[in-house]
Every structure is written in C-alpha cells, then in structure tokens.
Amino acid sequence: MPRHEDKRGAKSRVERLSALFLQRLHEIAGSVYATGLSSGAIRPEEMEAEIQRYFARKKSGLQDVYSYYAEQWDYFYRVEAASDADFLPMLQQARSAFARLYAPSDLDVTFYTEQMVRYPRTDDRWQTLRRHFMDKWRRLLEGREERYQEQHIARLCEEYFRIASDMARMLQNAGKAGDGLSPRLAWLQMTVSPELRAKIRQLSQVVRKSRLIGELNQALGRKKADEQRLYQAVRGRSPVELCLPAAHSDIVGITEGNDLNALLPVEYCYLSDPALEPIFFRRYAERKLAVFDSVSHRIERVDASSRRGRDMQRHRRQGPFVVCVDTSGSMEGEREVFSKAIVLSLALMADRLRRPCRIVFFSDQTEVVELENLYEDLPSLETFLCLTFHGGSDMGCAMRDAVTALMREDFRYADLLWISDFEMEPLSPVWVQYVDELKQRGMRLYAVSFGRRAEQSYLDLADRVWKAASVD
C-alpha cells in the first residue's frame, strides 16, 4: 500500500477505534446500570450522557494509541515503495532494528536477505521472496497493532467498569443509611460539587421527615392541566378527530366559533329580537359568534384503540408550576433550611413527573432558575441551596416575573406557590387583579407561611395555605 493511502486511511482507523471503544462502554453501562434503568433512577439519555463524558475524556488517547506503531508503519511503506535496486540495501541497513523488534521465529530478515542475494532481481524467485517478506511483515504489524489497541481499550473499559460499578452500588445503598437520599437523587448529585452534595444530604433528611412537604407534593402533583377524553374506536379503524366540549376549568379567553355551550351571554341578545335573529344565525353558520375559548375546543387526533366499543376515558396530563421563594433576612435560620428543603423536594417531583418548574428567588431583587432537566439543571440550584438568606423582601418584583411566566404558552396551565413569612407590605391591587385573572383561567395558588405576623391579604388569595412554624 503506498504511503499516501495510509495517511488517507488514518482518520477512518481512529474512527474505527472510537466506535469500538463506544460500543464496549455501552455494553458495560447497559449491564451495570440495568437495575437503575428499570427502576427509573437512571434514564437512558442520562446514561448516554455519562458514557459520552467518559469517552470525551479518553478519546484523545486513541490517537496516541493509533500512532504508537506509526514509525514502524512509516518505514514499512518506504520499503514497500522502494525500487528493486533499493529494496535489499534498505533491509540490510535495518537488520539491527528488525532483530530488536522481532524474534527470528516471527520475522527473520537475515534469512530473506541471504536468500535474495543468490538470485538476480529479475528472477521470479527474488520477486516471490520480496512479496513473502512484505506480506509477513504487514500481517505481523497489523496483529501487533490490533492487540496493542485492544489492550488499551480493555484497560480503559476496566476503569469505566470500576467507576460504573461503584456508582451502581451507591444507588443500591441509597437511603439505607437513613440519610433520605433516594436512588434517583443519589444519581442526580453525581456531578455536583462536594458542598452541594453535603447540603442535599442535609435537606434530604428534612424532606424525609416533613409531613407538610409530603402534602405539598401531593397537592401540586394532582394538578390537572388538561383533561381530555380519549375515544376508544372500533378495532382496525383509522385514527379519529374529536371536538371536545367546554369545561369551566379550562377557559383561557374569548374567541370566535359556533359552540352554543360556550356562548357569551351577550350573544343571546340577538335571539331576543326577531329582527336580529338572522344576524345570529348567519354568524352561527360562519362560526363568528363570540364564545369562551378553552382547551377542550381543540380538535384532538387520537389513535384507534385495540379494544372494541365506544367508551370514553379520561386522561390527565400534569402541568408546570411556578414557585416564589422569599430569601430575605427574616427567613434566615430554620425557615431558610425548610424553604430549601421544599424547593429540593419540588424539583425532584418536577423531575419525576417531567413537569417544567420555574423558581423565583426574591429579596430586594429576584433571581430565576427554570428546571426542565434536573440531571443537567441541578447545579443551577447550587447558589440558592448554599446561600444564606439576607436583605429585604419585595413580592412585587417576584410577581412581575411569575406573572410573565404564567402568561407564556408553555406555562399556561401552571400552579403558583408562594413560600414566605409574608411579613411585608400587602400586595398591590394590580398584582391582586392579575392573580384573580389567572385563577379564573384555572390556576391554583398555594402558600407556605412561616411565623405569626403574616400579612393576611396574601393568605386570603391562596386556595390552600400550609403554616410551618419550624423544621419538623
């Protein structure tokens, strides 16, 4: 093979090594993490991310592994490309190097040189000896290089196996020491700082012991964002489209249509006067009546069921939630610890149910963390979980961010939770009006209140209030 062809194939050879390495890593991870995957403590995409992180740290070494025999291959291609006149002198000059690298039983260069000097270069026997020598040398180099690469990959895989096995054992033992760590949380905190791991361990104890936090998780967890009816079609029929009836709980505004169940009261005025009735019926035919807009009005395309019949089933899809956490100086101490434990618990609940969660931390100013993937977003909570609460409290700035989020399409079915001692000025009428409008759209407002001097106007707005005196 000419030398330039080898260089052109170098990239593909390194890619082959990389593919082999990745394949081995996937085999190891799939075996070691099988229990964690089946229990839900680990998700497949997270296992893939862990594999890719390890691979990224080690893949640069694959180029060095490939290059280990580069010098020998370089000389091989130089000899292969040499003319017949130069071939034998090149072997004779490299006799000592061959003796150092290869045992005579593997490749005896002296034997070949002694045999070749007996024949002229034009002799077929001389050409045959040259081909035999180069073929044997190539096979020897390929075999040694492949074994070397396999051994290196095996060492890397052994290291990964030890790391993954230690992690799997930690997941199996999670919670057995009474530290409150679930296997899922133990996995999630794998890549965070030691400081955050210590804080999570402390807060997990609070979460495990608190009945209030358990009730809060249940209340938020039962929030139904969009109740749909799924049509169970006759076996073998194609998917169907359903226009679902209106429900008071999912009204989101006003639109045009001809659903008489959702008709605005003002439209009935047209029916009270015979002269206006034609206008009503024309607008009905054109679907231009003013009606309440709701999620249920949307056309739903659903798959036919494998069961016979026309039974209707309810399907619940849980929505996101927004949390406003008071981090002012009056929340320092036990209140701070309990607030952090609530946030950690809600983040885990959001992760378990795959519910988007937006957390607004407020004192004199606000900071926001939006959690969509706790495996990647847990480090974003570190600043909050490890900080000391201080400063004043301005619920107005927190509500500005919360309301903005609640108006977004992806948060339109969100719950809102306040965590504070509510020892602050009453909420301004503007924000009270926003809260009332959001509740009319179906939002549920919850509050966790600390202390005995809470401003009652906040608690009166909430659908449910939990009073937490201390860390229980």
Order of alpha helices (4+ residues) and beta strands (2+ residues): alpha-alpha-alpha-alpha-alpha-alpha-alpha-alpha-alpha-alpha-alpha-alpha-beta-beta-beta-alpha-beta-beta-beta-beta-alpha-beta-beta-alpha-alpha-alpha-beta-alpha-beta-alpha-beta
